[in-house]
Amino acid sequence: MSLQAKLVLGGACVFSLGIIGYVHFKQYLDRQQLHQGVLTDMERRQRRKQENLYVLQKQIDLAKEIRKSENTSDIT
């Protein structure tokens, strides 16, 4: 085998290994981004749940105040 053939073969092997390494690295990054998206969605759901509970509690308190004021106005 000539020196030129060995260099071409070595270059092709290095190039192929580089492509394979890049693809695996890219897959790893994509998986990390997908996982981060799931965590972000879970945090968003928890935040919405807390906001909804807060709004519900305010509505319950307001309804109690309205009933209380209606009862006092009915008595007078």
C-alpha positions in Angstrom: 0.0 0.0 0.0 1.4 3.4 -0.9 1.7 6.2 1.5 -1.0 8.2 -0.3 -3.4 5.3 0.0 -2.7 5.0 3.7 -3.2 8.7 4.2 -6.5 8.6 2.4 -7.7 5.6 4.4 -6.6 7.2 7.7 -8.3 10.5 6.7 -11.5 8.7 5.8 -11.4 6.8 9.1 -10.9 10.0 11.1 -13.6 11.7 9.2 -16.1 8.8 9.8 -15.3 8.7 13.5 -15.7 12.5 13.7 -19.2 12.2 12.1 -20.2 9.4 14.4 -19.0 11.3 17.4 -20.8 14.4 16.4 -24.1 12.5 15.8 -23.9 10.9 19.3 -23.1 14.3 20.9 -26.0 15.9 19.0 -28.4 13.2 20.1 -27.3 13.7 23.7 -27.9 17.4 23.5 -31.3 16.8 21.9 -32.3 14.5 24.7 -31.2 17.0 27.3 -33.3 19.7 25.6 -36.3 17.4 25.5 -35.9 16.6 29.2 -35.6 20.3 30.0 -38.8 20.9 28.1 -40.6 18.3 30.3 -39.3 19.9 33.5 -40.4 23.4 32.3 -43.9 22.1 31.5 -44.1 20.5 35.0 -43.1 23.8 36.6 -45.6 25.7 34.5 -48.4 23.3 35.5 -47.5 23.7 39.2 -47.5 27.5 38.8 -50.9 27.5 37.1 -52.3 25.2 39.7 -51.1 27.5 42.5 -52.6 30.5 40.7 -55.9 28.7 40.2 -56.0 27.8 43.9 -55.3 31.4 44.9 -58.1 32.7 42.6 -60.5 30.0 43.9 -59.8 31.0 47.5 -60.3 34.7 46.6 -63.7 33.8 45.0 -64.7 31.7 48.1 -63.8 34.6 50.4 -65.7 37.1 48.2 -68.7 34.8 48.1 -68.7 34.6 51.9 -68.5 38.4 52.2 -71.4 38.8 49.7 -73.5 36.2 51.7 -72.7 38.0 54.9 -73.7 41.4 53.5 -76.9 39.9 52.1 -77.7 38.4 55.4 -77.1 41.7 57.2 -79.2 43.6 54.7 -82.0 41.1 55.0 -82.1 41.5 58.7 -82.4 45.2 58.6 
